Amino acid sequence: MSTSQSLLIRHAEIILPNGESMIGDVLTQGRQIIQLGQEITNASPSHEIDARGLTLLPGVIDPQVHFREPGLEHKEDLFTASCACAKGGVTSFLEMPNTRPLTISQSALDDKLQRAASKCLVNYGFFIGATGDNLPDLLSASPTPGIKVFMGSMHGQLLVSQEEVLEAIFAQGNRLIAVHAEDQARINQRKQEFAGIEDPAIHSQIQDNQAALLATQLALKLSKKYQRRLHILHMSTAEEAELLRHDKPSWVTAEVTPQHLLLNTSAYATIGSLAQMNPPLRSPHDNEVLWQALRDGIIDFIATDHAPHTLAEKAQTYPNTPSGMPGVETSLLLMLTAAMAGKCTVAQVVQWMSKAVAVAYGIPNKGEISPGYDADLVLVDLKNYREVKREEVLSKCGWSPFEGWNLTGWPVITIVGGEVVYDHGRLNTQVRGQALTFL
């Protein structure tokens, strides 16, 4: 979009940065929001949207996704994933390093950035992965939101499970470290204990609450020793939430996924291996404690951990079934439906899915509807409910763990950088997002 092009959104219910709402108008110019008011009359926009009856939110920033490119494009690629993002109201994402080749060097990071520039409909950023022997890259690779450390549930170079190796990473530099916190030694031990069981529900016992707690305790210990910026990815247990409730330094943040809030081990009985992910689904008690921690600010924001696999891969026999599920198309709907049910407020959803992510990762001019901020926006319908249907899924994997769920808050129009990328079910695949910057 040229800087002369503008967009006027009229009569929307706008969620303001202070959490309040107003019926009003928003004017964008180029990639930025330039005016906000009850009625904007002094504009001659290139394009106008009548948003009567719709709610205007900042675009979602999903801070943990696995989009599979390069190397695993049969499951997903940057184009298909960014289409799914646009449909789900996700206007920016941070993607993880476990692709093929691994994103563990500047050259691999540059390759991903070039791929994204040519095919991503939304904005993008890419983590650099820690291997234990790529410390120079961890200190210098740019631009990146931070260092991803797999403390468990990984194999090969990206598994960094030994305390002395972890300590070397925490001890040098000041870049954010995001950890997948599961204790690999405990997982290995419990795999032997439960060997031969083919029911995927055993996954939640093998990678149990204690495995998550042990790793989070270690990461927190190292973070406190070096006062190192730490982010705990996809927190899944009541024990971890209570640990942080009593011991959370100001430089530590944590996230939770919608599935760890809304699904539990009962899902194995209905959707089988489609419920298998890392860390696994937990008990209804864990669901409730995580919800409370989120509402209380112990957990800072929401991520999807979008990690698609094909239905054929998921149809294998456990433990050969891969862990992971898609999420970018449903995360906003799930959280807004929870808000409508009284679990939280719409303003809290905005905080958890937009503003808090931008603040945590130092992403400038994202996450709120204010003049000077980027025009990454989503208009949602909070008045109607409809089902999640497999045939409507845009992710290449072609399924959702939330099929059949009746949800509200479906995006009607998604805007990236002032351009309409999704409009009443239609994608504009000519739109391109931009590489995110991190302060």
Disulfide bonds with the S-S distance in Angstrom:
none
